[in-house]
């Protein structure tokens, strides 16, 4: 009889152990479900945040690309204006050279008047300095014209790089939507 009581006690212990084990497994399963729901929510909010940031970045790149296009257009117009200015300065320099030569002739013809001779000599020197200064300005404008042309080319290159980056951001947006598709299959809300 005592053996029978021992078996009953043993059965009760095993039954309680199995019942505790079952409750522990149920608790573990519920905990796993809660963790899965929270993880899904975190991923959804993260994807939503990344989508919003991607759209904002796309918008900023679009505006920047448009502005750089306008800048490049104005630089091209400025380059044309600089070219015309260069021609005008060359013409002025040539005319000043002719004025200088005329003043030399005039200086020779007015040698009889010593007071005028000194003034004409000063004017002759000033015109010579002005002529050389204008030639230096023409050289600087030619140098600036080359720099502006180079800058317009660089702006075009930068514009192309922004367009490539814009295309890559669009591809990233498609990839993000593709990555989010598996989340829609889960029944967690």
C-alpha positions in Angstrom: 0.0 0.0 0.0 2.8 2.2 0.8 4.2 1.6 -2.6 0.9 2.6 -4.1 1.0 5.9 -2.1 4.5 6.6 -3.3 3.4 6.1 -6.9 0.5 8.5 -6.4 2.8 11.1 -4.8 5.2 10.6 -7.6 2.4 11.0 -10.2 1.2 14.2 -8.5 4.7 15.6 -8.4 5.2 14.8 -12.1 1.7 16.2 -12.9 2.5 19.4 -11.0 5.9 19.7 -12.8 4.3 19.2 -16.2 1.6 21.7 -15.3 4.2 24.2 -14.2 6.2 23.5 -17.4 3.1 24.0 -19.6 2.3 27.3 -17.8 5.9 28.4 -18.3 5.8 27.6 -22.0 2.5 29.5 -22.4 4.1 32.5 -20.7 7.1 32.2 -22.9 4.9 32.0 -26.0 3.0 35.1 -25.0 6.2 37.0 -24.3 7.5 36.0 -27.7 4.4 37.3 -29.3 4.6 40.6 -27.4 8.3 41.0 -28.4 7.4 40.2 -32.1 4.6 42.8 -32.1 6.9 45.5 -30.6 9.7 44.6 -33.0 7.2 44.9 -35.9 6.0 48.3 -34.7 9.6 49.6 -34.3 10.4 48.4 -37.8 7.3 50.0 -39.3 8.0 53.4 -37.6 11.7 53.1 -38.6 10.7 52.5 -42.2 8.2 55.3 -42.1 10.8 57.7 -40.7 13.3 56.6 -43.3 10.7 57.2 -46.1 10.0 60.7 -44.8 13.7 61.5 -44.6 14.2 60.1 -48.1 11.4 62.3 -49.5 12.8 65.3 -47.7 16.3 64.6 -49.1 14.8 64.0 -52.6 13.0 67.4 -52.4 16.2 69.2 -51.3 18.3 67.6 -54.0 15.6 68.6 -56.6 15.6 72.2 -55.4 19.4 72.3 -55.4 19.7 70.9 -58.8 17.2 73.4 -60.2 19.1 76.3 -58.6 22.4 75.1 -59.9 20.9 74.9 -63.4 19.8 78.6 -63.0 23.3 79.6 -61.8 24.9 77.8 -64.7 22.6 79.6 -67.2 23.5 83.0 -65.6 27.2 82.2 -65.7 26.9 81.4 -69.4 25.2 84.8 -70.0 27.9 86.5 -67.9 30.6 84.8 -69.9 29.0 86.3 -73.1 28.9 89.8 -71.5 32.6 89.5 -70.5 33.5 88.6 -74.0 31.8 91.8 -75.3 33.5 93.8 -72.6 36.8 92.4 -73.6 36.2 93.6 -77.2 35.2 97.0 -76.0 38.3 97.4 -73.8 40.5 96.3 -76.7 38.9 99.0 -78.8 39.4 101.6 -76.1 43.0 100.6 -75.7 43.6 101.0 -79.5 42.0 104.4 -79.5 44.0 105.5 -76.5 47.1 104.4 -78.4 46.0 106.6 -81.3 45.3 109.5 -78.9 48.8 108.9 -77.5 50.3 109.2 -80.9 48.3 112.2 -81.7 49.4 113.8 -78.5 53.0 113.2 -79.4 52.5 114.9 -82.7 50.7 117.7 -81.0 53.5 118.0 -78.5 56.0 118.4 -81.2 53.9 121.1 -82.9 53.4 123.1 -79.7 57.1 123.2 -78.5 57.0 127.0 -78.9 54.8 127.4 -75.8 56.8 126.1 -72.9 53.9 126.1 -70.4 51.7 124.0 -72.7 54.6 121.8 -73.5 55.0 120.7 -69.8 51.2 120.0 -69.6 51.1 118.1 -72.8 54.1 116.1 -71.7 52.3 115.2 -68.4 49.2 114.3 -70.4 51.3 112.1 -72.7 52.8 110.3 -69.8 49.3 109.8 -68.2 47.9 108.5 -71.4 50.8 106.1 -71.7 50.1 104.8 -68.2 46.4 104.7 -68.9 47.0 102.7 -72.1 49.2 100.2 -70.3 46.7 100.0 -67.4 43.8 99.3 -69.9 45.9 96.6 -71.6 46.4 95.0 -68.2 42.7 95.2 -67.5 42.0 93.5 -70.9 44.4 90.7 -69.9 42.7 90.3 -66.6 39.3 90.2 -68.3 40.6 87.5 -70.7 41.8 85.6 -67.7 38.4 86.0 -65.9 36.6 85.0 -69.1 38.6 81.7 -69.1 37.8 81.2 -65.4 34.1 81.8 -65.9 34.0 79.4 -68.9 35.8 76.8 -66.7 33.3 77.4 -63.9 30.4 77.0 -66.2 31.8 73.6 -67.2 32.3 72.6 -63.6 28.7 73.7 -62.8 27.4 71.5 -65.6 29.5 68.6 -64.1 28.0 69.3 -60.7 24.5 69.4 -62.1 25.1 66.0 -63.7 26.3 64.6 -60.4 23.2 65.9 -58.6 21.0 64.3 -61.3 22.8 61.0 -60.7 22.4 61.3 -57.0 18.8 62.1 -57.5 18.4 58.9 -59.5 20.1 56.9 -56.8 17.8 58.3 -54.1 14.8 57.3 -56.3 16.3 53.8 -56.5 16.8 53.7 -52.7 13.1 54.7 -52.3 12.1 51.7 -54.5 14.4 49.4 -52.4 12.8 50.7 -49.2 9.3 49.9 -50.5 10.5 46.5 -51.6 12.0 45.9 -48.1 8.7 46.9 -46.5 6.6 44.4 -48.5 7.3 41.4 -46.2 6.1 43.4 -43.2 2.6 43.7 -44.7 2.3 39.9 -44.6 2.4 39.8 -40.8 -0.9 40.0 -39.0 0.5 42.2 -36.2 -0.9 45.6 -35.9 
